[in-house]
Amino acid sequence: MESPRLRKAVVPIAGLGTRMFPFTGAVAKAFLPLVDARRGHVVPFLHALLLAILNDPLSSIDQVAIVLSPAQRPMIESYFAGDAEALWAPYAAKSEAHAAAVAELAVIGSKMVLIDQPVPRGFGDAVLAAADFVAPDEYFLLCLGDHFYTSSSSTSCLAQLLAAFAAAPGPMTSVGLTPLRTAPVSGVLVAAPDAVLDATRAFDLADMLEKPSVELAASCAAIPDSLAISPPPAELSILCNFGMDILPVDVFDKLARQGQTASGECELRVGQLDILRERGTRGVLIAGDRHDTGLPHDYAASFV
């Protein structure tokens, strides 16, 4: 039987970016500038994220859905214009580097699909908006639209997740380490009691806890010794979601049936937990760091 191929990615960006206000009152959070000193470029964050998804050597993604608010659409349509090479011709004429950047914009724009989320009803609702974008029986890559990743290995953080999926296809979530004290603001993951890291640093998960108390996380989410994480974290830590997931298409049915929770939102983690209980989910311990560009200090750390 042929292994499933990841062809589609979904990137929700409809959030208001309230923690970066007042800047985000004028410019969408996805268009916060990212300085890439290695290439000598300044690009919107969304540009850098899409480039990483489409150009990673291990990626087979050929189309990305951007789930956005209607107010964000004009800016994104203008920047990633289908006729970018004509629109940005004055810049392309400046140098070969400018011409290459314009060509890059055109390629990214040709692989984008824009999907409106008219009313923000939670992250799960944003994912559900992309239900018609993913074909039946497919898996898809889900990336947070406000996270930037730096790898501490020879392969990118995304490539580490893709390598694990290629080795053993199935529902997967990227995993990082976070201090126990941050549990109330984290998506906490619980490893199976005897979980071990395989060659791709993947392991079995037993549960997911969304923003639990420190006491609950300490009692339920201790990292088992069998994972043998090296080097061990300097501070008492737990496993947390790293911001990238590979999900089966049936997550959409679970989100649709869920409706809104008591908080008034549709929560992705509820759908993911249903999948974990029915068919299992593996975590992939990522060698690297994540930076939430919705937080001023993390955003500053994303400048490369």
Salt bridges, closest charged atoms under 4 A:
ASP36 OD2 - ARG39 NE 3.52
ASP62 OD1 - ARG7 NH1 3.89
GLU77 OE2 - ARG73 NH1 3.11
GLU104 OE1 - ARG39 NH1 3.11
GLU104 OE2 - HIS47 NE2 2.68
ASP116 OD1 - ARG73 NE 3.29
GLU138 OE2 - ARG7 NE 2.80
ASP146 OD2 - LYS29 NZ 2.99
ASP146 OD1 - HIS147 ND1 2.87
ASP198 OD2 - ARG282 NH1 3.02
ASP204 OD1 - ARG282 NE 3.14
GLU210 OE1 - ARG269 NE 3.81
GLU235 OE2 - ARG181 NE 2.61
ASP245 OD2 - ARG269 NH1 3.92
ASP250 OD1 - ARG279 NH1 2.89
GLU278 OE1 - LYS254 NZ 2.91
ASP292 OD2 - ARG19 NH2 3.61
